[in-house]
Amino acid sequence: MSNAESNAPRRALTLRDVSEASGVSEMTVSRVLRNRGDVSAGTRARVLEAARRLGYVPNKIAGALASQRVNLVAVVVPSLSNLVFPEVLGGISEELENSGLQPVFGVTDYSQEREEAVLYEMLSWRPTGVIVAGLEHSPAARAMLQNAGIPIVEIMDVDGEPIDSVVGISHRRAGLEMARAIVRAGYRRIGFLGTKMPHDHRARKRMEGFEAGLAEAGLALADREYYSGGSALLKGREMTQAILSRRPDLDFLYYSNDMIGAGGLLYCLEKGIEVPEKLGLAGFNGVDLLDGLPRRLATMDACRREIGKRAARIVAGRSESGVVGGERVELTPVLQPGDTIRKAPPLNPA
């Protein structure tokens, strides 16, 4: 796509677009989308397929509203039980205060089908902008976002091709840097523990970067433990017990997030495992929960509140760069070694 095309003004799709794509009248399209009138099954299927392929979303706001927009910002995240996302939402709410814009939240539970439904409902109310977690969407969801005619900001991840603007970190880079830190500290038999795999694309990318970092040192993951449910202390304990029962020789465990990492740390302390001398541990996100642990779990700050604030600035037209659409903001997470990684030996002078 050329720069001219990517910077062209966005136009929301209309009934006419669906009419032309399906080969029926606008009146028939309206009847199908409102589920009214006597329309044949074949025509109905043709109209619905065209609308889905184009990403058309009906307009639910009153036709008399001059702007055809409401002062809402649609914010779509995968979870509210994960401690990461409430802080992102806090950053968005803080930045939008006194802007005249009000965030409304939708939760997808890491499901692309659920994301489609949430976006369809939110976009039908013609919000001023959309902030959505992640870069991976179904074709229908991507079409809806591409043709919404409003600012779209994808957040949390920059490892991919954004629809419009993007604010986040490189999760592959985060995993790579963690692996390098672990190798420098002398660990060699390393296991990975992750939840919501493979639907949590950011955790998957961290694991890919982590494996690449190990490969630099001629190492590979010794074992993995996955669980499809959410993040919880209890699950972290259970996963840690399972992987150490299989591979008691492991000397490091890398968790996809701090919640299961904290559960793993508590399990190790309860069992008298020497951390970090015999077994090192690290999580990801840098959540405040770590402040209350008996030892500080190694982690990496994901810049989540700042991500929320920067995304909200773009939607509100307050971006520092002055760029309108197509803005890329990549933040740099910082490794926090805590008390669960051995001190790396000093580098030999050149």
N, C-alpha and C positions, 0 to 999 in steps of 0.2 A: 504494500500500500504506500502510495506517495505521500509526502508531507502535506501536499495540498488536499488530498483526500482525507487524511487523518485530522486536519484542522478545519475541515468543512463544518458549517453549522449543522447541528443535529436537528432532525425533524421527526416528531412523533408520528407513528403510523396512524392511518385513518381507515374507516370502513372501505373507502375507495381502493386502498391498497389490497385489502383482502378480497374485495369484489373482483379486481383485475386478476389476482393470482388464482382465484377459484373459478372464474368464468361465469359468475352469477351476479345478479343485481345487488346493489347496496341494501335494498329493502330485504332481500332474502338473507343476506349476511346478518343484518340486524336481527331478523327473526330467529335465526339459528343461534346466535350468540346470547340472545335473551331467552332462549328455549321457549319461544312462542310461535304460534302459527303452524299451518299444515305444510311441512317441508319433508320431502322424501328422504329416506335413510341414506341413499347415495349422495344426494346434494348436501345433506347435513355433514356426512363424513368428509366430503370434499372441502367444505368451508372450514371445518374444525382443523383439518390437516394443514390447510393454507395458513390459518391464523397461528397455529402452533409453529410452523416452519418460519414464518415471518417474525414471530415474537410479538404479535398484536395483543394488546391488553385493552379491554373496554374501559371507557371513561365513566366512573361512577359519580363524579361531582356534577352539581347542577349546571345545565347549559347556560344559565344566565350569569354564571360567575365569569367576570370579564377576563381574568388572567388565566382561567382554566388550570390553575395551580393552587395548592394549599400550602401553608407554611409549615409543612412537616418534612422531616428528613427520615427516610426509611433506613433502619440499621438492622442488618441481618447477620446473626452470629450462630455458630453451631451449638453452643451450650451456655447455660447460666450456672450449672453446677461446678464447672471448671472455674477455679478462682481467677484465671487469667482474664476472662471476658468481662466480668463486672468492672474490673479496673479500666479496661478499654472503654466501656460504656461511660464510666465516670469521666474520663478524659473528653469524650464527645460532649456529654452534657455540660461540663464546665466551660468548654469553648463556645458552645452555642448559647450560653446564658446571655441575655440582653441582645441577642442577634435578631430576635423576632422569629426564630425557627425553633421548632419543638421536635426532638427525636422520638420516634416510635420504634419499638423493638420487635423483631421476629426471631424465632429460634428454629433451627433446622435439624438438630440432633445428628449432625454429620451425614444427612441423607440428601442426595441430589434431588430426589422426587419431592421431598418436603421443601427444599429450597425453591423449587419451581412453584409450588403452591403458595408459599409465603410471598415470593416476589410478585406473582400474578395478582394476589389480593392487594398488596401494598401499592403496586404501580397503578392499579385501577383507580386509586384515589389521587393520582397525579401529584406526588410529592415534589418538593423542590429539588431533591437530590437523593441518591442512594449510597450508603456505605455498607459494603458487604465483605465478610471475611473470606479470604482465599481467592485463588486465581482459577481453580478448577470448577467448572459448572457444566451442566448438561447442555446439549445444543439448544434446547428450547429456552432455558434460563439465559444463556448467552445472547440469544436473539432478542429476548425481551429487554435485556440491559442495553444492547447495542442500539436498539431502536426506541428507547424511552425518550430521547430528546432532552435529557437533563444530565447534570454532572453525575458521573459514576466513579466512586473511589473504592477500589479493592484494597483491603488492608491485611496486615500481618505477614505478608509474603511477597518477595520481589523476584522469586525464581520462576519466571514464566512471562508470557505475553499478556499485558493488561488490556482490558477493554477501553479504558479511558485513562484515569489517573490511578496511581498505586502508591501506597505508603506502607513500609514494613521493613523487615530484615531479610537477609539471605539465610535461610535455614540450612542450606547445604554448607555455607561458609561457617555457620555456627557449629555444625557437627564436625567439620574438618578441624576447626580450632580446638574443640574439646579433645578430639583424638590426639592431636599433636601434644597437648598439655599432658595427657595421660601417658603417652609414650615417653615424653621427657622425664616424667616422674618414675619411670622404670617398670611400669605395669606391662604385662605381656599376654596374659590369658584372660580375655575380656568377653563379657556377656552383655547383651542388649535386652532390655525389658520395655515393652510398649503396649499401650492401650489404644482402643479404637483403630487398630491397624486392620486393613490398609486405608480405611476411610479418612483418617486424619492425614491429609497429604503433607502437612508441614512436618509432622513427626517422621513420615516416610522420607522426606528430603533430608532431614537431620541425620537419619540413619545412613542414607546414601553418602552424605558428606563425611560422616564418621568412618564408614568403611573405606572411603578413599584416603582418609588420613592414616588409617591403620596400614593400608596397602603401601603408603610411602615408606613405612618402616619394615615392609616385608611381612606384615601381620594380617590376620583375618579374624573375624568374630569367631570365638570358640563355641558360643551357644546363644540361643535366643529364646525369649519367653513372651508370648503374645496373649492378649486378652481383648475381646471385642467390646467389653463394657466401658463404663466411664472411669474417671480417675478417683481413687479413694485410698485412704491409708490402709484399710484392711486388705484391699486388693494388692497393694504394694507388698505387704507382709506375705501374703499367700504366694505371689509370684516369686518373691525372693527365696522363700522356702523351697519352692518347686525347682528352681534353676540350680540352687546350691545342693539339693538332694541328688540331682543328676550329675552335676559337675562341681564337687567340693574343691577341686583344684583351681577354680577361677580366682583371680586376684583383683579383678575390677568389674563393677556392674554399672552400666550407663542406662539410666531410666529416661523414658520419653518425656516425663514431666516431673515436677517437684512433689506432687501429691503421692504418687506411687514410690518415688525416691525416699520421701520421708517415712513411709511405711516400711520400706526396706531397711532404713537406718535404725528404726526402732526395733525391728526384728533382730538385726545383728547385735545391737547393744544388749537385748534381752538374752541372747544365746551366748554372750561373752566373746563374740568374734572381735578380734582386734582391728579396729578401724582408725586410721587408714593403713597401718603397718602390714597386716595380713591381707586385708580386703579394702580396696578403695571404692568410693561411691560418688556418683554425680547425677544431678537431675537437670531440669531446664525450666526456666521462666523467672526465677528469682522472686517467688511470692513471699508475702509477709509471714506466712505460716512458719517459715524456716527460723524466724526469730525466737520461736518458743521451743525449739528442739534442744535436747541435751547437748548436741553438737551441731555446728553449722554445716549443713549439707552443701557440698560444692554444687554450683549451678551457673547459669548464664542469664543475665538480665535481658529480657526480650523487648524492652523499651515500650511495653504495652500501653501505658498511660499517654506517653508522648505520641505514639501512633494514633490513638484516638483523637488527641488534640489536633495533630497536623491534618488528619483527614477531615475533621470538622471545619478547619479553616478553609480548606479547598472548597467544600460545599457552600460555605457561607461567603465565599468571595474575598477571604481575608489572607490568602496565601502570600507569604513573604516574597515569592519569586515574581508575582504578578502574572504568572502563566494562567491562561484560561483553558482548561482541559489538557489532557495528555501530560500531566505532571508526574514525575517519578521522584519519590523521596525514599532513599535508602538509609536507614539508621544502623548504627553499629552496636551489637550487643557486647557486653563486657563480661569476661570470665570472672567469677567470684569463687576462688578455690576453697574457701571455708576451712573446715577441719577434717575433710574426708578424702583429701588427696595428699599424698606424701610430698614433701618439699623436693622439687627437682634439683638435681645437682647443678652447680654453676657451670655455664658454658665455658669450654676451653678457649682462652684468648687466641685470636688469629695469629 
